Amino acid sequence: MFKKNKWMYYPTSLSGWIITLVFLALIAQIFIAVDSKSHSVSDTFYGVLPYVISYVVIYWWLASRLSR
């Protein structure tokens, strides 16, 4: 499903691409929701950062478990 290249994981199958697209859609949804209520760039950054870090950790763990 994923292939490791140095420190990144790349999707190599359809299911890997679906997982990656769902991950990106979740990040985009969080960004849009936080950005609509923030007043500055720093508000958006600090509002989005905890979610992005959490999702990246989950994605990295899942990709490492599903890699060849």
mmCIF file of the N, C-alpha and C atoms, coordinates in Angstrom:
data_MODEL
# 
_entry.id   MODEL 
# 
loop_
_atom_site.group_PDB 
_atom_site.id 
_atom_site.type_symbol 
_atom_site.label_atom_id 
_atom_site.label_alt_id 
_atom_site.label_comp_id 
_atom_site.label_asym_id 
_atom_site.label_entity_id 
_atom_site.label_seq_id 
_atom_site.pdbx_PDB_ins_code 
_atom_site.Cartn_x 
_atom_site.Cartn_y 
_atom_site.Cartn_z 
_atom_site.occupancy 
_atom_site.B_iso_or_equiv 
_atom_site.pdbx_formal_charge 
_atom_site.auth_seq_id 
_atom_site.auth_comp_id 
_atom_site.auth_asym_id 
_atom_site.auth_atom_id 
_atom_site.pdbx_PDB_model_num 
ATOM 1   N N  . MET A 1 1  ? 0.797   -1.189 0.000  1.00 0.00 ? 1  MET A N  1 
ATOM 2   C CA . MET A 1 1  ? 0.000   0.000  0.000  1.00 0.00 ? 1  MET A CA 1 
ATOM 3   C C  . MET A 1 1  ? 0.852   1.270  0.000  1.00 0.00 ? 1  MET A C  1 
ATOM 4   N N  . PHE A 1 2  ? 1.951   1.255  0.774  1.00 0.00 ? 2  PHE A N  1 
ATOM 5   C CA . PHE A 1 2  ? 2.854   2.400  0.825  1.00 0.00 ? 2  PHE A CA 1 
ATOM 6   C C  . PHE A 1 2  ? 4.282   1.918  0.628  1.00 0.00 ? 2  PHE A C  1 
ATOM 7   N N  . LYS A 1 3  ? 5.109   2.805  0.156  1.00 0.00 ? 3  LYS A N  1 
ATOM 8   C CA . LYS A 1 3  ? 6.526   2.501  -0.033 1.00 0.00 ? 3  LYS A CA 1 
ATOM 9   C C  . LYS A 1 3  ? 7.328   3.577  0.681  1.00 0.00 ? 3  LYS A C  1 
ATOM 10  N N  . LYS A 1 4  ? 8.318   3.144  1.450  1.00 0.00 ? 4  LYS A N  1 
ATOM 11  C CA . LYS A 1 4  ? 9.146   4.096  2.184  1.00 0.00 ? 4  LYS A CA 1 
ATOM 12  C C  . LYS A 1 4  ? 10.301  4.546  1.305  1.00 0.00 ? 4  LYS A C  1 
ATOM 13  N N  . ASN A 1 5  ? 10.512  5.850  1.270  1.00 0.00 ? 5  ASN A N  1 
ATOM 14  C CA . ASN A 1 5  ? 11.630  6.439  0.550  1.00 0.00 ? 5  ASN A CA 1 
ATOM 15  C C  . ASN A 1 5  ? 12.288  7.433  1.493  1.00 0.00 ? 5  ASN A C  1 
ATOM 16  N N  . LYS A 1 6  ? 13.417  7.044  2.062  1.00 0.00 ? 6  LYS A N  1 
ATOM 17  C CA . LYS A 1 6  ? 14.124  7.800  3.090  1.00 0.00 ? 6  LYS A CA 1 
ATOM 18  C C  . LYS A 1 6  ? 13.218  7.997  4.292  1.00 0.00 ? 6  LYS A C  1 
ATOM 19  N N  . TRP A 1 7  ? 12.617  9.163  4.472  1.00 0.00 ? 7  TRP A N  1 
ATOM 20  C CA . TRP A 1 7  ? 11.784  9.395  5.655  1.00 0.00 ? 7  TRP A CA 1 
ATOM 21  C C  . TRP A 1 7  ? 10.317  9.648  5.312  1.00 0.00 ? 7  TRP A C  1 
ATOM 22  N N  . MET A 1 8  ? 9.942   9.449  4.059  1.00 0.00 ? 8  MET A N  1 
ATOM 23  C CA . MET A 1 8  ? 8.557   9.647  3.648  1.00 0.00 ? 8  MET A CA 1 
ATOM 24  C C  . MET A 1 8  ? 7.953   8.342  3.143  1.00 0.00 ? 8  MET A C  1 
ATOM 25  N N  . TYR A 1 9  ? 6.630   8.279  3.196  1.00 0.00 ? 9  TYR A N  1 
ATOM 26  C CA . TYR A 1 9  ? 5.893   7.140  2.666  1.00 0.00 ? 9  TYR A CA 1 
ATOM 27  C C  . TYR A 1 9  ? 5.055   7.603  1.483  1.00 0.00 ? 9  TYR A C  1 
ATOM 28  N N  . TYR A 1 10 ? 5.128   6.841  0.383  1.00 0.00 ? 10 TYR A N  1 
ATOM 29  C CA . TYR A 1 10 ? 4.383   7.171  -0.820 1.00 0.00 ? 10 TYR A CA 1 
ATOM 30  C C  . TYR A 1 10 ? 3.353   6.083  -1.097 1.00 0.00 ? 10 TYR A C  1 
ATOM 31  N N  . PRO A 1 11 ? 2.132   6.476  -1.454 1.00 0.00 ? 11 PRO A N  1 
ATOM 32  C CA . PRO A 1 11 ? 1.129   5.453  -1.770 1.00 0.00 ? 11 PRO A CA 1 
ATOM 33  C C  . PRO A 1 11 ? 1.471   4.750  -3.082 1.00 0.00 ? 11 PRO A C  1 
ATOM 34  N N  . THR A 1 12 ? 1.306   3.436  -3.090 1.00 0.00 ? 12 THR A N  1 
ATOM 35  C CA . THR A 1 12 ? 1.631   2.665  -4.285 1.00 0.00 ? 12 THR A CA 1 
ATOM 36  C C  . THR A 1 12 ? 0.446   1.870  -4.814 1.00 0.00 ? 12 THR A C  1 
ATOM 37  N N  . SER A 1 13 ? -0.671  1.900  -4.108 1.00 0.00 ? 13 SER A N  1 
ATOM 38  C CA . SER A 1 13 ? -1.852  1.176  -4.558 1.00 0.00 ? 13 SER A CA 1 
ATOM 39  C C  . SER A 1 13 ? -3.075  2.082  -4.454 1.00 0.00 ? 13 SER A C  1 
ATOM 40  N N  . LEU A 1 14 ? -4.173  1.602  -4.960 1.00 0.00 ? 14 LEU A N  1 
ATOM 41  C CA . LEU A 1 14 ? -5.402  2.387  -4.919 1.00 0.00 ? 14 LEU A CA 1 
ATOM 42  C C  . LEU A 1 14 ? -5.833  2.672  -3.490 1.00 0.00 ? 14 LEU A C  1 
ATOM 43  N N  . SER A 1 15 ? -5.748  1.694  -2.630 1.00 0.00 ? 15 SER A N  1 
ATOM 44  C CA . SER A 1 15 ? -6.140  1.919  -1.241 1.00 0.00 ? 15 SER A CA 1 
ATOM 45  C C  . SER A 1 15 ? -5.208  2.910  -0.544 1.00 0.00 ? 15 SER A C  1 
ATOM 46  N N  . GLY A 1 16 ? -3.930  2.899  -0.882 1.00 0.00 ? 16 GLY A N  1 
ATOM 47  C CA . GLY A 1 16 ? -2.996  3.886  -0.342 1.00 0.00 ? 16 GLY A CA 1 
ATOM 48  C C  . GLY A 1 16 ? -3.340  5.293  -0.788 1.00 0.00 ? 16 GLY A C  1 
ATOM 49  N N  . TRP A 1 17 ? -3.731  5.424  -2.059 1.00 0.00 ? 17 TRP A N  1 
ATOM 50  C CA . TRP A 1 17 ? -4.130  6.732  -2.567 1.00 0.00 ? 17 TRP A CA 1 
ATOM 51  C C  . TRP A 1 17 ? -5.431  7.211  -1.922 1.00 0.00 ? 17 TRP A C  1 
ATOM 52  N N  . ILE A 1 18 ? -6.345  6.302  -1.666 1.00 0.00 ? 18 ILE A N  1 
ATOM 53  C CA . ILE A 1 18 ? -7.606  6.675  -1.008 1.00 0.00 ? 18 ILE A CA 1 
ATOM 54  C C  . ILE A 1 18 ? -7.328  7.169  0.412  1.00 0.00 ? 18 ILE A C  1 
ATOM 55  N N  . ILE A 1 19 ? -6.474  6.465  1.138  1.00 0.00 ? 19 ILE A N  1 
ATOM 56  C CA . ILE A 1 19 ? -6.104  6.897  2.488  1.00 0.00 ? 19 ILE A CA 1 
ATOM 57  C C  . ILE A 1 19 ? -5.459  8.279  2.444  1.00 0.00 ? 19 ILE A C  1 
ATOM 58  N N  . THR A 1 20 ? -4.569  8.511  1.487  1.00 0.00 ? 20 THR A N  1 
ATOM 59  C CA . THR A 1 20 ? -3.903  9.797  1.364  1.00 0.00 ? 20 THR A CA 1 
ATOM 60  C C  . THR A 1 20 ? -4.885  10.911 1.018  1.00 0.00 ? 20 THR A C  1 
ATOM 61  N N  . LEU A 1 21 ? -5.821  10.651 0.110  1.00 0.00 ? 21 LEU A N  1 
ATOM 62  C CA . LEU A 1 21 ? -6.804  11.668 -0.258 1.00 0.00 ? 21 LEU A CA 1 
ATOM 63  C C  . LEU A 1 21 ? -7.761  11.985 0.882  1.00 0.00 ? 21 LEU A C  1 
ATOM 64  N N  . VAL A 1 22 ? -8.142  10.973 1.658  1.00 0.00 ? 22 VAL A N  1 
ATOM 65  C CA . VAL A 1 22 ? -8.980  11.223 2.839  1.00 0.00 ? 22 VAL A CA 1 
ATOM 66  C C  . VAL A 1 22 ? -8.215  12.065 3.856  1.00 0.00 ? 22 VAL A C  1 
ATOM 67  N N  . PHE A 1 23 ? -6.956  11.763 4.053  1.00 0.00 ? 23 PHE A N  1 
ATOM 68  C CA . PHE A 1 23 ? -6.106  12.547 4.947  1.00 0.00 ? 23 PHE A CA 1 
ATOM 69  C C  . PHE A 1 23 ? -6.044  14.008 4.502  1.00 0.00 ? 23 PHE A C  1 
ATOM 70  N N  . LEU A 1 24 ? -5.813  14.241 3.230  1.00 0.00 ? 24 LEU A N  1 
ATOM 71  C CA . LEU A 1 24 ? -5.740  15.615 2.720  1.00 0.00 ? 24 LEU A CA 1 
ATOM 72  C C  . LEU A 1 24 ? -7.085  16.330 2.809  1.00 0.00 ? 24 LEU A C  1 
ATOM 73  N N  . ALA A 1 25 ? -8.178  15.599 2.591  1.00 0.00 ? 25 ALA A N  1 
ATOM 74  C CA . ALA A 1 25 ? -9.510  16.200 2.712  1.00 0.00 ? 25 ALA A CA 1 
ATOM 75  C C  . ALA A 1 25 ? -9.794  16.607 4.158  1.00 0.00 ? 25 ALA A C  1 
ATOM 76  N N  . LEU A 1 26 ? -9.387  15.790 5.115  1.00 0.00 ? 26 LEU A N  1 
ATOM 77  C CA . LEU A 1 26 ? -9.575  16.144 6.521  1.00 0.00 ? 26 LEU A CA 1 
ATOM 78  C C  . LEU A 1 26 ? -8.771  17.384 6.894  1.00 0.00 ? 26 LEU A C  1 
ATOM 79  N N  . ILE A 1 27 ? -7.542  17.457 6.416  1.00 0.00 ? 27 ILE A N  1 
ATOM 80  C CA . ILE A 1 27 ? -6.710  18.634 6.686  1.00 0.00 ? 27 ILE A CA 1 
ATOM 81  C C  . ILE A 1 27 ? -7.339  19.883 6.077  1.00 0.00 ? 27 ILE A C  1 
ATOM 82  N N  . ALA A 1 28 ? -7.827  19.775 4.846  1.00 0.00 ? 28 ALA A N  1 
ATOM 83  C CA . ALA A 1 28 ? -8.457  20.925 4.187  1.00 0.00 ? 28 ALA A CA 1 
ATOM 84  C C  . ALA A 1 28 ? -9.720  21.359 4.928  1.00 0.00 ? 28 ALA A C  1 
ATOM 85  N N  . GLN A 1 29 ? -10.502 20.403 5.380  1.00 0.00 ? 29 GLN A N  1 
ATOM 86  C CA . GLN A 1 29 ? -11.732 20.726 6.107  1.00 0.00 ? 29 GLN A CA 1 
ATOM 87  C C  . GLN A 1 29 ? -11.414 21.445 7.420  1.00 0.00 ? 29 GLN A C  1 
ATOM 88  N N  . ILE A 1 30 ? -10.429 20.981 8.145  1.00 0.00 ? 30 ILE A N  1 
ATOM 89  C CA . ILE A 1 30 ? -10.023 21.646 9.386  1.00 0.00 ? 30 ILE A CA 1 
ATOM 90  C C  . ILE A 1 30 ? -9.521  23.051 9.086  1.00 0.00 ? 30 ILE A C  1 
ATOM 91  N N  . PHE A 1 31 ? -8.721  23.207 8.036  1.00 0.00 ? 31 PHE A N  1 
ATOM 92  C CA . PHE A 1 31 ? -8.205  24.528 7.685  1.00 0.00 ? 31 PHE A CA 1 
ATOM 93  C C  . PHE A 1 31 ? -9.339  25.501 7.369  1.00 0.00 ? 31 PHE A C  1 
ATOM 94  N N  . ILE A 1 32 ? -10.301 25.064 6.585  1.00 0.00 ? 32 ILE A N  1 
ATOM 95  C CA . ILE A 1 32 ? -11.419 25.937 6.208  1.00 0.00 ? 32 ILE A CA 1 
ATOM 96  C C  . ILE A 1 32 ? -12.241 26.312 7.434  1.00 0.00 ? 32 ILE A C  1 
ATOM 97  N N  . ALA A 1 33 ? -12.501 25.355 8.314  1.00 0.00 ? 33 ALA A N  1 
ATOM 98  C CA . ALA A 1 33 ? -13.293 25.632 9.517  1.00 0.00 ? 33 ALA A CA 1 
ATOM 99  C C  . ALA A 1 33 ? -12.580 26.604 10.449 1.00 0.00 ? 33 ALA A C  1 
ATOM 100 N N  . VAL A 1 34 ? -11.299 26.413 10.658 1.00 0.00 ? 34 VAL A N  1 
ATOM 101 C CA . VAL A 1 34 ? -10.546 27.295 11.555 1.00 0.00 ? 34 VAL A CA 1 
ATOM 102 C C  . VAL A 1 34 ? -10.356 28.661 10.917 1.00 0.00 ? 34 VAL A C  1 
ATOM 103 N N  . ASP A 1 35 ? -10.074 28.696 9.632  1.00 0.00 ? 35 ASP A N  1 
ATOM 104 C CA . ASP A 1 35 ? -9.817  29.963 8.951  1.00 0.00 ? 35 ASP A CA 1 
ATOM 105 C C  . ASP A 1 35 ? -11.060 30.851 8.893  1.00 0.00 ? 35 ASP A C  1 
ATOM 106 N N  . SER A 1 36 ? -12.241 30.252 8.869  1.00 0.00 ? 36 SER A N  1 
ATOM 107 C CA . SER A 1 36 ? -13.454 31.063 8.797  1.00 0.00 ? 36 SER A CA 1 
ATOM 108 C C  . SER A 1 36 ? -13.717 31.822 10.091 1.00 0.00 ? 36 SER A C  1 
ATOM 109 N N  . LYS A 1 37 ? -13.129 31.375 11.204 1.00 0.00 ? 37 LYS A N  1 
ATOM 110 C CA . LYS A 1 37 ? -13.358 32.030 12.489 1.00 0.00 ? 37 LYS A CA 1 
ATOM 111 C C  . LYS A 1 37 ? -12.154 32.803 13.011 1.00 0.00 ? 37 LYS A C  1 
ATOM 112 N N  . SER A 1 38 ? -11.057 32.776 12.300 1.00 0.00 ? 38 SER A N  1 
ATOM 113 C CA . SER A 1 38 ? -9.861  33.451 12.798 1.00 0.00 ? 38 SER A CA 1 
ATOM 114 C C  . SER A 1 38 ? -9.737  34.848 12.194 1.00 0.00 ? 38 SER A C  1 
ATOM 115 N N  . HIS A 1 39 ? -8.975  35.669 12.898 1.00 0.00 ? 39 HIS A N  1 
ATOM 116 C CA . HIS A 1 39 ? -8.838  37.070 12.498 1.00 0.00 ? 39 HIS A CA 1 
ATOM 117 C C  . HIS A 1 39 ? -7.483  37.389 11.880 1.00 0.00 ? 39 HIS A C  1 
ATOM 118 N N  . SER A 1 40 ? -6.553  36.480 11.990 1.00 0.00 ? 40 SER A N  1 
ATOM 119 C CA . SER A 1 40 ? -5.231  36.738 11.441 1.00 0.00 ? 40 SER A CA 1 
ATOM 120 C C  . SER A 1 40 ? -4.585  35.419 11.016 1.00 0.00 ? 40 SER A C  1 
ATOM 121 N N  . VAL A 1 41 ? -3.453  35.555 10.383 1.00 0.00 ? 41 VAL A N  1 
ATOM 122 C CA . VAL A 1 41 ? -2.715  34.372 9.940  1.00 0.00 ? 41 VAL A CA 1 
ATOM 123 C C  . VAL A 1 41 ? -2.249  33.553 11.143 1.00 0.00 ? 41 VAL A C  1 
ATOM 124 N N  . SER A 1 42 ? -1.819  34.240 12.191 1.00 0.00 ? 42 SER A N  1 
ATOM 125 C CA . SER A 1 42 ? -1.352  33.502 13.367 1.00 0.00 ? 42 SER A CA 1 
ATOM 126 C C  . SER A 1 42 ? -2.501  32.767 14.058 1.00 0.00 ? 42 SER A C  1 
ATOM 127 N N  . ASP A 1 43 ? -3.705  33.337 14.066 1.00 0.00 ? 43 ASP A N  1 
ATOM 128 C CA . ASP A 1 43 ? -4.863  32.620 14.607 1.00 0.00 ? 43 ASP A CA 1 
ATOM 129 C C  . ASP A 1 43 ? -5.105  31.328 13.833 1.00 0.00 ? 43 ASP A C  1 
ATOM 130 N N  . THR A 1 44 ? -5.042  31.420 12.518 1.00 0.00 ? 44 THR A N  1 
ATOM 131 C CA . THR A 1 44 ? -5.238  30.235 11.686 1.00 0.00 ? 44 THR A CA 1 
ATOM 132 C C  . THR A 1 44 ? -4.139  29.216 11.943 1.00 0.00 ? 44 THR A C  1 
ATOM 133 N N  . PHE A 1 45 ? -2.901  29.662 11.990 1.00 0.00 ? 45 PHE A N  1 
ATOM 134 C CA . PHE A 1 45 ? -1.772  28.767 12.201 1.00 0.00 ? 45 PHE A CA 1 
ATOM 135 C C  . PHE A 1 45 ? -1.890  28.023 13.525 1.00 0.00 ? 45 PHE A C  1 
ATOM 136 N N  . TYR A 1 46 ? -2.142  28.768 14.601 1.00 0.00 ? 46 TYR A N  1 
ATOM 137 C CA . TYR A 1 46 ? -2.234  28.137 15.919 1.00 0.00 ? 46 TYR A CA 1 
ATOM 138 C C  . TYR A 1 46 ? -3.494  27.298 16.074 1.00 0.00 ? 46 TYR A C  1 
ATOM 139 N N  . GLY A 1 47 ? -4.537  27.604 15.344 1.00 0.00 ? 47 GLY A N  1 
ATOM 140 C CA . GLY A 1 47 ? -5.751  26.803 15.394 1.00 0.00 ? 47 GLY A CA 1 
ATOM 141 C C  . GLY A 1 47 ? -5.638  25.500 14.623 1.00 0.00 ? 47 GLY A C  1 
ATOM 142 N N  . VAL A 1 48 ? -4.906  25.520 13.522 1.00 0.00 ? 48 VAL A N  1 
ATOM 143 C CA . VAL A 1 48 ? -4.781  24.351 12.652 1.00 0.00 ? 48 VAL A CA 1 
ATOM 144 C C  . VAL A 1 48 ? -3.660  23.418 13.114 1.00 0.00 ? 48 VAL A C  1 
ATOM 145 N N  . LEU A 1 49 ? -2.634  23.957 13.706 1.00 0.00 ? 49 LEU A N  1 
ATOM 146 C CA . LEU A 1 49 ? -1.432  23.190 14.040 1.00 0.00 ? 49 LEU A CA 1 
ATOM 147 C C  . LEU A 1 49 ? -1.692  21.927 14.864 1.00 0.00 ? 49 LEU A C  1 
ATOM 148 N N  . PRO A 1 50 ? -2.469  21.953 15.939 1.00 0.00 ? 50 PRO A N  1 
ATOM 149 C CA . PRO A 1 50 ? -2.674  20.708 16.701 1.00 0.00 ? 50 PRO A CA 1 
ATOM 150 C C  . PRO A 1 50 ? -3.345  19.600 15.884 1.00 0.00 ? 50 PRO A C  1 
ATOM 151 N N  . TYR A 1 51 ? -4.286  19.977 15.052 1.00 0.00 ? 51 TYR A N  1 
ATOM 152 C CA . TYR A 1 51 ? -4.972  18.982 14.226 1.00 0.00 ? 51 TYR A CA 1 
ATOM 153 C C  . TYR A 1 51 ? -4.036  18.409 13.169 1.00 0.00 ? 51 TYR A C  1 
ATOM 154 N N  . VAL A 1 52 ? -3.268  19.259 12.534 1.00 0.00 ? 52 VAL A N  1 
ATOM 155 C CA . VAL A 1 52 ? -2.349  18.797 11.489 1.00 0.00 ? 52 VAL A CA 1 
ATOM 156 C C  . VAL A 1 52 ? -1.313  17.846 12.077 1.00 0.00 ? 52 VAL A C  1 
ATOM 157 N N  . ILE A 1 53 ? -0.760  18.205 13.219 1.00 0.00 ? 53 ILE A N  1 
ATOM 158 C CA . ILE A 1 53 ? 0.233   17.327 13.848 1.00 0.00 ? 53 ILE A CA 1 
ATOM 159 C C  . ILE A 1 53 ? -0.390  15.983 14.197 1.00 0.00 ? 53 ILE A C  1 
ATOM 160 N N  . SER A 1 54 ? -1.590  16.005 14.751 1.00 0.00 ? 54 SER A N  1 
ATOM 161 C CA . SER A 1 54 ? -2.269  14.750 15.111 1.00 0.00 ? 54 SER A CA 1 
ATOM 162 C C  . SER A 1 54 ? -2.531  13.887 13.886 1.00 0.00 ? 54 SER A C  1 
ATOM 163 N N  . TYR A 1 55 ? -3.054  14.493 12.826 1.00 0.00 ? 55 TYR A N  1 
ATOM 164 C CA . TYR A 1 55 ? -3.348  13.734 11.611 1.00 0.00 ? 55 TYR A CA 1 
ATOM 165 C C  . TYR A 1 55 ? -2.088  13.208 10.953 1.00 0.00 ? 55 TYR A C  1 
ATOM 166 N N  . VAL A 1 56 ? -1.019  13.974 10.966 1.00 0.00 ? 56 VAL A N  1 
ATOM 167 C CA . VAL A 1 56 ? 0.232   13.522 10.353 1.00 0.00 ? 56 VAL A CA 1 
ATOM 168 C C  . VAL A 1 56 ? 0.800   12.329 11.124 1.00 0.00 ? 56 VAL A C  1 
ATOM 169 N N  . VAL A 1 57 ? 0.728   12.374 12.443 1.00 0.00 ? 57 VAL A N  1 
ATOM 170 C CA . VAL A 1 57 ? 1.212   11.242 13.251 1.00 0.00 ? 57 VAL A CA 1 
ATOM 171 C C  . VAL A 1 57 ? 0.405   9.989  12.943 1.00 0.00 ? 57 VAL A C  1 
ATOM 172 N N  . ILE A 1 58 ? -0.918  10.123 12.862 1.00 0.00 ? 58 ILE A N  1 
ATOM 173 C CA . ILE A 1 58 ? -1.771  8.975  12.550 1.00 0.00 ? 58 ILE A CA 1 
ATOM 174 C C  . ILE A 1 58 ? -1.480  8.450  11.143 1.00 0.00 ? 58 ILE A C  1 
ATOM 175 N N  . TYR A 1 59 ? -1.333  9.367  10.176 1.00 0.00 ? 59 TYR A N  1 
ATOM 176 C CA . TYR A 1 59 ? -1.036  8.966  8.800  1.00 0.00 ? 59 TYR A CA 1 
ATOM 177 C C  . TYR A 1 59 ? 0.319   8.258  8.728  1.00 0.00 ? 59 TYR A C  1 
ATOM 178 N N  . TRP A 1 60 ? 1.315   8.802  9.399  1.00 0.00 ? 60 TRP A N  1 
ATOM 179 C CA . TRP A 1 60 ? 2.653   8.217  9.388  1.00 0.00 ? 60 TRP A CA 1 
ATOM 180 C C  . TRP A 1 60 ? 2.628   6.820  10.007 1.00 0.00 ? 60 TRP A C  1 
ATOM 181 N N  . TRP A 1 61 ? 1.911   6.669  11.128 1.00 0.00 ? 61 TRP A N  1 
ATOM 182 C CA . TRP A 1 61 ? 1.814   5.364  11.774 1.00 0.00 ? 61 TRP A CA 1 
ATOM 183 C C  . TRP A 1 61 ? 1.117   4.362  10.856 1.00 0.00 ? 61 TRP A C  1 
ATOM 184 N N  . LEU A 1 62 ? 0.000   4.786  10.259 1.00 0.00 ? 62 LEU A N  1 
ATOM 185 C CA . LEU A 1 62 ? -0.741  3.900  9.373  1.00 0.00 ? 62 LEU A CA 1 
ATOM 186 C C  . LEU A 1 62 ? 0.091   3.509  8.156  1.00 0.00 ? 62 LEU A C  1 
ATOM 187 N N  . ALA A 1 63 ? 0.784   4.470  7.569  1.00 0.00 ? 63 ALA A N  1 
ATOM 188 C CA . ALA A 1 63 ? 1.627   4.179  6.406  1.00 0.00 ? 63 ALA A CA 1 
ATOM 189 C C  . ALA A 1 63 ? 2.777   3.246  6.779  1.00 0.00 ? 63 ALA A C  1 
ATOM 190 N N  . SER A 1 64 ? 3.354   3.430  7.941  1.00 0.00 ? 64 SER A N  1 
ATOM 191 C CA . SER A 1 64 ? 4.461   2.551  8.352  1.00 0.00 ? 64 SER A CA 1 
ATOM 192 C C  . SER A 1 64 ? 3.972   1.122  8.578  1.00 0.00 ? 64 SER A C  1 
ATOM 193 N N  . ARG A 1 65 ? 2.752   0.962  9.079  1.00 0.00 ? 65 ARG A N  1 
ATOM 194 C CA . ARG A 1 65 ? 2.187   -0.367 9.292  1.00 0.00 ? 65 ARG A CA 1 
ATOM 195 C C  . ARG A 1 65 ? 1.811   -1.045 7.984  1.00 0.00 ? 65 ARG A C  1 
ATOM 196 N N  . LEU A 1 66 ? 1.433   -0.251 6.977  1.00 0.00 ? 66 LEU A N  1 
ATOM 197 C CA . LEU A 1 66 ? 0.978   -0.804 5.714  1.00 0.00 ? 66 LEU A CA 1 
ATOM 198 C C  . LEU A 1 66 ? 2.054   -0.786 4.616  1.00 0.00 ? 66 LEU A C  1 
ATOM 199 N N  . SER A 1 67 ? 3.274   -0.431 4.993  1.00 0.00 ? 67 SER A N  1 
ATOM 200 C CA . SER A 1 67 ? 4.338   -0.401 3.981  1.00 0.00 ? 67 SER A CA 1 
ATOM 201 C C  . SER A 1 67 ? 4.924   -1.781 3.774  1.00 0.00 ? 67 SER A C  1 
ATOM 202 N N  . ARG A 1 68 ? 5.557   -1.955 2.626  1.00 0.00 ? 68 ARG A N  1 
ATOM 203 C CA . ARG A 1 68 ? 6.173   -3.240 2.301  1.00 0.00 ? 68 ARG A CA 1 
ATOM 204 C C  . ARG A 1 68 ? 7.508   -3.372 2.959  1.00 0.00 ? 68 ARG A C  1 
# 
